[in-house]
Amino acid sequence: MDNFVQNQHHRWTYDKIKSDPKKFGGDFSNAFIQIEYAKEFYDSVVDTVVKIKTLVSISRIKNKLLRKNPQYDNRTKYRPKK
């Protein structure tokens, strides 16, 4: 993935987490953020490897952003150990 696309993914993910920290920063936020991305950017059901890889990337970006911005981290069950 090139830097431009990766930066766009980071910005989109950060904006989503910031818009609703309870939903996108909670325990089940990986599924929520992947579904939200699929709804916004794909017309059909996510069924190809490329689309699934992108969704996994968005989930990983979300976890990194939550570590850097703990004020948005509302996870209780899956909170990283400090």
N, CA, C and O atoms as CSV, one atom per row, in Angstrom:
chain,resi,resn,atom,element,x,y,z
A,1,MET,N,N,0.854,-1.165,0.000
A,1,MET,CA,C,0.000,0.000,0.000
A,1,MET,C,C,0.907,1.237,0.000
A,1,MET,O,O,1.833,1.334,0.805
A,2,ASP,N,N,0.635,2.173,-0.903
A,2,ASP,CA,C,1.485,3.356,-0.966
A,2,ASP,C,C,1.150,4.323,0.177
A,2,ASP,O,O,0.113,4.203,0.828
A,3,ASN,N,N,2.043,5.271,0.399
A,3,ASN,CA,C,1.904,6.191,1.533
A,3,ASN,C,C,0.653,7.060,1.437
A,3,ASN,O,O,0.027,7.353,2.456
A,4,PHE,N,N,0.285,7.473,0.235
A,4,PHE,CA,C,-0.893,8.319,0.074
A,4,PHE,C,C,-2.152,7.605,0.553
A,4,PHE,O,O,-2.940,8.163,1.316
A,5,VAL,N,N,-2.334,6.376,0.103
A,5,VAL,CA,C,-3.516,5.600,0.505
A,5,VAL,C,C,-3.469,5.302,1.997
A,5,VAL,O,O,-4.488,5.382,2.683
A,6,GLN,N,N,-2.307,4.964,2.491
A,6,GLN,CA,C,-2.168,4.663,3.914
A,6,GLN,C,C,-2.496,5.901,4.762
A,6,GLN,O,O,-3.152,5.789,5.798
A,7,ASN,N,N,-2.045,7.065,4.324
A,7,ASN,CA,C,-2.365,8.294,5.052
A,7,ASN,C,C,-3.861,8.582,5.023
A,7,ASN,O,O,-4.423,9.049,6.014
A,8,GLN,N,N,-4.507,8.307,3.898
A,8,GLN,CA,C,-5.954,8.480,3.813
A,8,GLN,C,C,-6.675,7.530,4.764
A,8,GLN,O,O,-7.648,7.913,5.414
A,9,HIS,N,N,-6.196,6.300,4.842
A,9,HIS,CA,C,-6.794,5.325,5.760
A,9,HIS,C,C,-6.628,5.791,7.208
A,9,HIS,O,O,-7.560,5.698,8.007
A,10,HIS,N,N,-5.445,6.287,7.538
A,10,HIS,CA,C,-5.208,6.776,8.898
A,10,HIS,C,C,-6.158,7.928,9.223
A,10,HIS,O,O,-6.763,7.956,10.295
A,11,ARG,N,N,-6.286,8.867,8.304
A,11,ARG,CA,C,-7.148,10.027,8.533
A,11,ARG,C,C,-8.608,9.605,8.687
A,11,ARG,O,O,-9.301,10.072,9.591
A,12,TRP,N,N,-9.073,8.717,7.801
A,12,TRP,CA,C,-10.458,8.248,7.854
A,12,TRP,C,C,-10.720,7.536,9.182
A,12,TRP,O,O,-11.733,7.778,9.838
A,13,THR,N,N,-9.794,6.653,9.568
A,13,THR,CA,C,-9.959,5.876,10.800
A,13,THR,C,C,-9.958,6.796,12.018
A,13,THR,O,O,-10.783,6.644,12.919
A,14,TYR,N,N,-9.031,7.747,12.041
A,14,TYR,CA,C,-8.969,8.687,13.165
A,14,TYR,C,C,-10.266,9.498,13.270
A,14,TYR,O,O,-10.792,9.689,14.366
A,15,ASP,N,N,-10.771,9.966,12.146
A,15,ASP,CA,C,-12.014,10.740,12.141
A,15,ASP,C,C,-13.188,9.911,12.650
A,15,ASP,O,O,-14.039,10.425,13.377
A,16,LYS,N,N,-13.242,8.626,12.273
A,16,LYS,CA,C,-14.323,7.749,12.744
A,16,LYS,C,C,-14.236,7.539,14.251
A,16,LYS,O,O,-15.245,7.632,14.951
A,17,ILE,N,N,-13.036,7.255,14.753
A,17,ILE,CA,C,-12.860,7.041,16.195
A,17,ILE,C,C,-13.246,8.311,16.947
A,17,ILE,O,O,-13.944,8.252,17.959
A,18,LYS,N,N,-12.795,9.442,16.456
A,18,LYS,CA,C,-13.075,10.716,17.113
A,18,LYS,C,C,-14.569,11.055,17.081
A,18,LYS,O,O,-15.087,11.664,18.017
A,19,SER,N,N,-15.258,10.662,16.007
A,19,SER,CA,C,-16.675,10.983,15.879
A,19,SER,C,C,-17.547,10.206,16.858
A,19,SER,O,O,-18.573,10.715,17.308
A,20,ASP,N,N,-17.154,8.983,17.192
A,20,ASP,CA,C,-17.939,8.166,18.119
A,20,ASP,C,C,-17.012,7.216,18.881
A,20,ASP,O,O,-16.927,6.033,18.548
A,21,PRO,N,N,-16.308,7.735,19.913
A,21,PRO,CA,C,-15.348,6.904,20.648
A,21,PRO,C,C,-15.975,5.699,21.338
A,21,PRO,O,O,-15.319,4.668,21.491
A,22,LYS,N,N,-17.231,5.811,21.756
A,22,LYS,CA,C,-17.889,4.672,22.424
A,22,LYS,C,C,-18.064,3.505,21.456
A,22,LYS,O,O,-17.868,2.349,21.830
A,23,LYS,N,N,-18.432,3.809,20.212
A,23,LYS,CA,C,-18.669,2.760,19.225
A,23,LYS,C,C,-17.368,2.268,18.601
A,23,LYS,O,O,-17.129,1.062,18.538
A,24,PHE,N,N,-16.523,3.196,18.137
A,24,PHE,CA,C,-15.327,2.820,17.390
A,24,PHE,C,C,-14.080,2.688,18.262
A,24,PHE,O,O,-12.999,2.399,17.748
A,25,GLY,N,N,-14.212,2.892,19.555
A,25,GLY,CA,C,-13.091,2.719,20.460
A,25,GLY,C,C,-13.396,1.723,21.554
A,25,GLY,O,O,-12.642,1.614,22.521
A,26,GLY,N,N,-14.493,0.993,21.419
A,26,GLY,CA,C,-14.913,0.036,22.442
A,26,GLY,C,C,-14.403,-1.366,22.189
A,26,GLY,O,O,-13.560,-1.595,21.322
A,27,ASP,N,N,-14.929,-2.292,22.957
A,27,ASP,CA,C,-14.468,-3.682,22.894
A,27,ASP,C,C,-14.714,-4.346,21.543
A,27,ASP,O,O,-13.882,-5.133,21.092
A,28,PHE,N,N,-15.813,-4.055,20.899
A,28,PHE,CA,C,-16.147,-4.706,19.630
A,28,PHE,C,C,-15.983,-3.756,18.451
A,28,PHE,O,O,-16.668,-3.883,17.436
A,29,SER,N,N,-15.073,-2.813,18.597
A,29,SER,CA,C,-14.920,-1.766,17.595
A,29,SER,C,C,-14.290,-2.253,16.293
A,29,SER,O,O,-14.489,-1.624,15.254
A,30,ASN,N,N,-13.542,-3.348,16.317
A,30,ASN,CA,C,-12.960,-3.856,15.063
A,30,ASN,C,C,-14.058,-4.184,14.061
A,30,ASN,O,O,-13.970,-3.798,12.896
A,31,ALA,N,N,-15.060,-4.874,14.492
A,31,ALA,CA,C,-16.164,-5.227,13.592
A,31,ALA,C,C,-16.913,-3.980,13.142
A,31,ALA,O,O,-17.251,-3.849,11.965
A,32,PHE,N,N,-17.174,-3.062,14.071
A,32,PHE,CA,C,-17.918,-1.853,13.723
A,32,PHE,C,C,-17.170,-1.004,12.695
A,32,PHE,O,O,-17.771,-0.504,11.744
A,33,ILE,N,N,-15.880,-0.844,12.883
A,33,ILE,CA,C,-15.128,0.017,11.968
A,33,ILE,C,C,-14.968,-0.648,10.605
A,33,ILE,O,O,-14.960,0.039,9.583
A,34,GLN,N,N,-14.842,-1.954,10.573
A,34,GLN,CA,C,-14.753,-2.660,9.295
A,34,GLN,C,C,-16.072,-2.574,8.537
A,34,GLN,O,O,-16.076,-2.368,7.324
A,35,ILE,N,N,-17.184,-2.728,9.235
A,35,ILE,CA,C,-18.496,-2.622,8.592
A,35,ILE,C,C,-18.713,-1.206,8.070
A,35,ILE,O,O,-19.217,-1.022,6.962
A,36,GLU,N,N,-18.340,-0.218,8.854
A,36,GLU,CA,C,-18.499,1.182,8.440
A,36,GLU,C,C,-17.675,1.475,7.183
A,36,GLU,O,O,-18.148,2.150,6.269
A,37,TYR,N,N,-16.458,0.970,7.146
A,37,TYR,CA,C,-15.608,1.169,5.963
A,37,TYR,C,C,-16.229,0.495,4.744
A,37,TYR,O,O,-16.281,1.084,3.664
A,38,ALA,N,N,-16.692,-0.721,4.914
A,38,ALA,CA,C,-17.307,-1.448,3.797
A,38,ALA,C,C,-18.551,-0.725,3.292
A,38,ALA,O,O,-18.771,-0.646,2.083
A,39,LYS,N,N,-19.368,-0.196,4.204
A,39,LYS,CA,C,-20.570,0.537,3.804
A,39,LYS,C,C,-20.223,1.782,2.999
A,39,LYS,O,O,-20.889,2.090,2.011
A,40,GLU,N,N,-19.187,2.498,3.417
A,40,GLU,CA,C,-18.836,3.757,2.767
A,40,GLU,C,C,-18.131,3.572,1.429
A,40,GLU,O,O,-18.331,4.374,0.516
A,41,PHE,N,N,-17.313,2.532,1.293
A,41,PHE,CA,C,-16.445,2.449,0.126
A,41,PHE,C,C,-16.742,1.307,-0.838
A,41,PHE,O,O,-16.210,1.296,-1.949
A,42,TYR,N,N,-17.573,0.350,-0.448
A,42,TYR,CA,C,-17.871,-0.773,-1.322
A,42,TYR,C,C,-19.370,-0.889,-1.541
A,42,TYR,O,O,-20.159,-0.764,-0.604
A,43,ASP,N,N,-19.752,-1.128,-2.782
A,43,ASP,CA,C,-21.172,-1.251,-3.109
A,43,ASP,C,C,-21.732,-2.629,-2.757
A,43,ASP,O,O,-22.876,-2.747,-2.316
A,44,SER,N,N,-20.936,-3.649,-2.951
A,44,SER,CA,C,-21.419,-5.013,-2.758
A,44,SER,C,C,-20.810,-5.638,-1.509
A,44,SER,O,O,-20.059,-4.995,-0.775
A,45,VAL,N,N,-21.135,-6.857,-1.293
A,45,VAL,CA,C,-20.617,-7.606,-0.153
A,45,VAL,C,C,-19.105,-7.752,-0.294
A,45,VAL,O,O,-18.584,-7.953,-1.391
A,46,VAL,N,N,-18.420,-7.649,0.826
A,46,VAL,CA,C,-16.969,-7.784,0.816
A,46,VAL,C,C,-16.627,-9.250,0.603
A,46,VAL,O,O,-16.782,-10.074,1.505
A,47,ASP,N,N,-16.157,-9.567,-0.607
A,47,ASP,CA,C,-15.904,-10.979,-0.887
A,47,ASP,C,C,-14.563,-11.229,-1.555
A,47,ASP,O,O,-14.258,-12.375,-1.888
A,48,THR,N,N,-13.757,-10.209,-1.761
A,48,THR,CA,C,-12.466,-10.448,-2.391
A,48,THR,C,C,-11.351,-10.285,-1.375
A,48,THR,O,O,-11.520,-9.635,-0.343
A,49,VAL,N,N,-10.234,-10.871,-1.673
A,49,VAL,CA,C,-9.086,-10.831,-0.771
A,49,VAL,C,C,-8.601,-9.402,-0.575
A,49,VAL,O,O,-8.253,-9.023,0.543
A,50,VAL,N,N,-8.572,-8.609,-1.626
A,50,VAL,CA,C,-8.088,-7.232,-1.528
A,50,VAL,C,C,-8.959,-6.423,-0.574
A,50,VAL,O,O,-8.440,-5.662,0.242
A,51,LYS,N,N,-10.249,-6.577,-0.668
A,51,LYS,CA,C,-11.153,-5.833,0.201
A,51,LYS,C,C,-10.990,-6.268,1.657
A,51,LYS,O,O,-10.989,-5.432,2.560
A,52,ILE,N,N,-10.856,-7.545,1.878
A,52,ILE,CA,C,-10.686,-8.051,3.239
A,52,ILE,C,C,-9.356,-7.578,3.818
A,52,ILE,O,O,-9.287,-7.227,4.996
A,53,LYS,N,N,-8.300,-7.563,3.003
A,53,LYS,CA,C,-7.004,-7.068,3.467
A,53,LYS,C,C,-7.106,-5.607,3.886
A,53,LYS,O,O,-6.508,-5.201,4.883
A,54,THR,N,N,-7.856,-4.822,3.133
A,54,THR,CA,C,-8.041,-3.418,3.475
A,54,THR,C,C,-8.773,-3.277,4.801
A,54,THR,O,O,-8.411,-2.438,5.627
A,55,LEU,N,N,-9.790,-4.087,5.006
A,55,LEU,CA,C,-10.534,-4.031,6.266
A,55,LEU,C,C,-9.646,-4.394,7.458
A,55,LEU,O,O,-9.749,-3.782,8.520
A,56,VAL,N,N,-8.789,-5.374,7.282
A,56,VAL,CA,C,-7.868,-5.750,8.349
A,56,VAL,C,C,-6.888,-4.608,8.615
A,56,VAL,O,O,-6.556,-4.330,9.767
A,57,SER,N,N,-6.429,-3.951,7.558
A,57,SER,CA,C,-5.531,-2.805,7.724
A,57,SER,C,C,-6.208,-1.697,8.517
A,57,SER,O,O,-5.588,-1.095,9.394
A,58,ILE,N,N,-7.476,-1.421,8.216
A,58,ILE,CA,C,-8.221,-0.394,8.936
A,58,ILE,C,C,-8.317,-0.760,10.413
A,58,ILE,O,O,-8.185,0.108,11.276
A,59,SER,N,N,-8.543,-2.021,10.707
A,59,SER,CA,C,-8.636,-2.475,12.088
A,59,SER,C,C,-7.308,-2.288,12.819
A,59,SER,O,O,-7.292,-1.849,13.969
A,60,ARG,N,N,-6.208,-2.613,12.171
A,60,ARG,CA,C,-4.885,-2.440,12.785
A,60,ARG,C,C,-4.574,-0.964,13.013
A,60,ARG,O,O,-4.027,-0.589,14.050
A,61,ILE,N,N,-4.926,-0.135,12.041
A,61,ILE,CA,C,-4.716,1.303,12.185
A,61,ILE,C,C,-5.510,1.816,13.379
A,61,ILE,O,O,-5.012,2.629,14.158
A,62,LYS,N,N,-6.752,1.339,13.522
A,62,LYS,CA,C,-7.591,1.755,14.649
A,62,LYS,C,C,-6.922,1.417,15.975
A,62,LYS,O,O,-6.914,2.241,16.890
A,63,ASN,N,N,-6.365,0.226,16.089
A,63,ASN,CA,C,-5.711,-0.169,17.328
A,63,ASN,C,C,-4.495,0.707,17.622
A,63,ASN,O,O,-4.276,1.094,18.770
A,64,LYS,N,N,-3.705,1.021,16.600
A,64,LYS,CA,C,-2.545,1.898,16.789
A,64,LYS,C,C,-2.978,3.298,17.215
A,64,LYS,O,O,-2.375,3.898,18.105
A,65,LEU,N,N,-4.027,3.813,16.574
A,65,LEU,CA,C,-4.502,5.150,16.921
A,65,LEU,C,C,-5.066,5.199,18.337
A,65,LEU,O,O,-4.910,6.206,19.028
A,66,LEU,N,N,-5.714,4.133,18.773
A,66,LEU,CA,C,-6.227,4.101,20.143
A,66,LEU,C,C,-5.092,4.070,21.158
A,66,LEU,O,O,-5.214,4.648,22.238
A,67,ARG,N,N,-3.996,3.405,20.828
A,67,ARG,CA,C,-2.839,3.404,21.726
A,67,ARG,C,C,-2.238,4.805,21.828
A,67,ARG,O,O,-1.809,5.223,22.903
A,68,LYS,N,N,-2.209,5.530,20.707
A,68,LYS,CA,C,-1.644,6.881,20.700
A,68,LYS,C,C,-2.601,7.912,21.282
A,68,LYS,O,O,-2.157,8.965,21.742
A,69,ASN,N,N,-3.888,7.640,21.274
A,69,ASN,CA,C,-4.913,8.565,21.764
A,69,ASN,C,C,-5.783,7.868,22.803
A,69,ASN,O,O,-6.935,7.542,22.517
A,70,PRO,N,N,-5.254,7.633,24.007
A,70,PRO,CA,C,-6.002,6.863,25.010
A,70,PRO,C,C,-7.302,7.525,25.458
A,70,PRO,O,O,-8.150,6.861,26.055
A,71,GLN,N,N,-7.478,8.812,25.187
A,71,GLN,CA,C,-8.726,9.468,25.586
A,71,GLN,C,C,-9.916,8.937,24.794
A,71,GLN,O,O,-11.059,9.099,25.223
A,72,TYR,N,N,-9.669,8.303,23.642
A,72,TYR,CA,C,-10.743,7.727,22.841
A,72,TYR,C,C,-10.909,6.222,23.079
A,72,TYR,O,O,-11.828,5.607,22.539
A,73,ASP,N,N,-10.031,5.638,23.878
A,73,ASP,CA,C,-10.043,4.191,24.099
A,73,ASP,C,C,-11.065,3.840,25.166
A,73,ASP,O,O,-10.840,4.081,26.352
A,74,ASN,N,N,-12.185,3.271,24.748
A,74,ASN,CA,C,-13.244,2.875,25.675
A,74,ASN,C,C,-13.320,1.367,25.855
A,74,ASN,O,O,-14.325,0.845,26.338
A,75,ARG,N,N,-12.261,0.666,25.467
A,75,ARG,CA,C,-12.271,-0.784,25.621
A,75,ARG,C,C,-12.098,-1.132,27.096
A,75,ARG,O,O,-11.350,-0.470,27.816
A,76,THR,N,N,-12.782,-2.158,27.530
A,76,THR,CA,C,-12.569,-2.667,28.882
A,76,THR,C,C,-12.010,-4.079,28.796
A,76,THR,O,O,-11.065,-4.427,29.504
A,77,LYS,N,N,-12.593,-4.876,27.937
A,77,LYS,CA,C,-12.188,-6.284,27.827
A,77,LYS,C,C,-10.851,-6.425,27.098
A,77,LYS,O,O,-10.015,-7.232,27.504
A,78,TYR,N,N,-10.638,-5.661,26.040
A,78,TYR,CA,C,-9.449,-5.833,25.219
A,78,TYR,C,C,-8.455,-4.685,25.349
A,78,TYR,O,O,-7.647,-4.473,24.446
A,79,ARG,N,N,-8.496,-3.949,26.441
A,79,ARG,CA,C,-7.571,-2.850,26.636
A,79,ARG,C,C,-6.150,-3.407,26.746
A,79,ARG,O,O,-5.924,-4.398,27.441
A,80,PRO,N,N,-5.194,-2.773,26.063
A,80,PRO,CA,C,-3.812,-3.252,26.172
A,80,PRO,C,C,-3.298,-3.117,27.596
A,80,PRO,O,O,-3.632,-2.162,28.297
A,81,LYS,N,N,-2.494,-4.061,28.013
A,81,LYS,CA,C,-1.899,-4.012,29.350
A,81,LYS,C,C,-0.800,-2.963,29.365
A,81,LYS,O,O,-0.047,-2.823,28.401
A,82,LYS,N,N,-0.716,-2.224,30.470
A,82,LYS,CA,C,0.281,-1.149,30.559
A,82,LYS,C,C,1.404,-1.543,31.463
A,82,LYS,O,O,2.338,-0.767,31.662
